[in-house]
C-alpha cells in the first residue's frame, strides 16, 4: 500500500513538473483622458512581456441629453507610438465615423526591449475642432 502511495505521489510530481509555465499576463495602462472634437479620448497600451500594442479610444464625453438624436460624426484619427530614443512602433492615420458607441483605433505596436519607455499619442479632429493629442509614456518592465 505504501509503495502504491509513493508511486502515485511521484507521478503527480512529474505531472506538475511537466506542466508549462502559466502564460504571460496582459496588463493595460491608459493615459489621461482628453476632450477632442467634443468627444472623450484616451490612448492605452496592452503589454504582454516585451510585446506592446497601442490603441486609441473614442467615446461620448457624457450622457446625451434626454431626447437628443445623436448624429454621426466624421473624424480624422492619428495613433502613433515610438520607443523613446529608439525606433518607431508605427502609426495609423485615417477616417472613422463615430455614432454613439465607443470605438478603438488599433494597429500600432511591436517588441520593446525591457527597461525602455514607450511614448504613444492619439489625436482626433473634426471640423471645426482642432486636435489636442492625448499621450502616454510607459516604462516597459518585463
N, C-alpha and C positions, 0 to 999 in steps of 0.2 A: 504494500500500500504506500509506504513511504517513498519507494522508488518511483511509482507512478506519479506521485505528487511532485517529486523533483523533476521528472521528465516534463510534466505539464508546465511547471514554473519556468523551466529552461526554454520551452517552446514559446511561451508567452513573452519572455525576454527577447528572444530572437525576432519575434513579430514586431515588437516595439522598436528594436534597433533597425529593422528593415523599412519602417515607415518613413517616407520622405519628410523633410522639414516642412513646416507649415509655409504656405505661400506668403510672399511678402504682402503686407497690408498697404492699402492705398489711403493716403491722407489728402484732404482737400483744405487748402488755405485760400482765403479771399482777401482782397484789399478792401479799402473803404469804399462804400457806395457813393455814387455821384449822380447829379441830375444833368442829363444831356437831352436836348430836344424834347423837354417836358417829360422824360421817362427816367426811371431809376436804372443805373448801370453799375456793373462791377466786373472786375477781372479776377479770375481764380486759377489756381494751379492744382492739378492732381499729381501727386508724387508717389511712385512705387519704386522703392530702391533708388536707382540712379536714372529712372525714366520720368520725364516731366511732360505733362500735356496741359496746355493752357487753354482757357476758354473765357469768352466774354459773355455776359448775361444781361438781357434787357427785359424789364418788367414795368408794370404800372407803378408810378410813384406813390399811389394811394388808391383807395377805392373810388370808383367813379360816383358822381352824384346820382341819386335815385332818378330813374327815368332817362338818363343820358344814353344816347346811342353813340357808341364809340366808332369812329371812322378809321379805316386802315391808314397807317402812316408809312410812307416810303422812307427808308433810312439808308444812309451810306455808312458802312461799318468798316473799322480797321482794327485788327488784332495783330500785335507784333510781340515777339519775345527774343531775348538775347541772353547770353551768358556774359555777365559784367566783365569787361576786359577781355572778352573772347569772341566766340562765334555766334552768329545769328541762329535762332531756333526757327526762323521763318516768319512769314506774315500772311495774313488773309485780308483782302480788301474786296468789297463788293456791295451789293444791294440786298436788303432784306425788307420785307413788308411786315410791320407789326400790327396785329389786330387787337388783341387784349391778353393773349396767353404769353407767358414767359417764353422767350426764345434764347438759344445759346448759339454762339459763333465759335466753331472749333477748327482745328487743323494746324495748330502750331505746337511744336514740341520736339522732343528727342532725348538723347542721352546727355546727361550733365555730370561732370566729374564731382565726386564727393567734396564738400567744402566750398564749392563755387556758389555764387549768388546769381539767381535768375531775375532779370528785370522784364516785366510784362506791362504792356499798355493796351488799352481798349478805348476807342473813341467812336461816337455815334453822332451823326449830324443829319439835319433835315431842314429844308428851307422853312423859315427864315433864321433858324438857330444855328449857331456855330458849335463845334465840338469842344468839349472840355475833358480831355482824356482822364480816365481813372488808371491808377498804376498799382503795381505790386512788386516789391523787392523781397525775394525769398531765398535765404541760405539753404542749400541742399545738404542735409546731414544723412548720409546713407547708413 
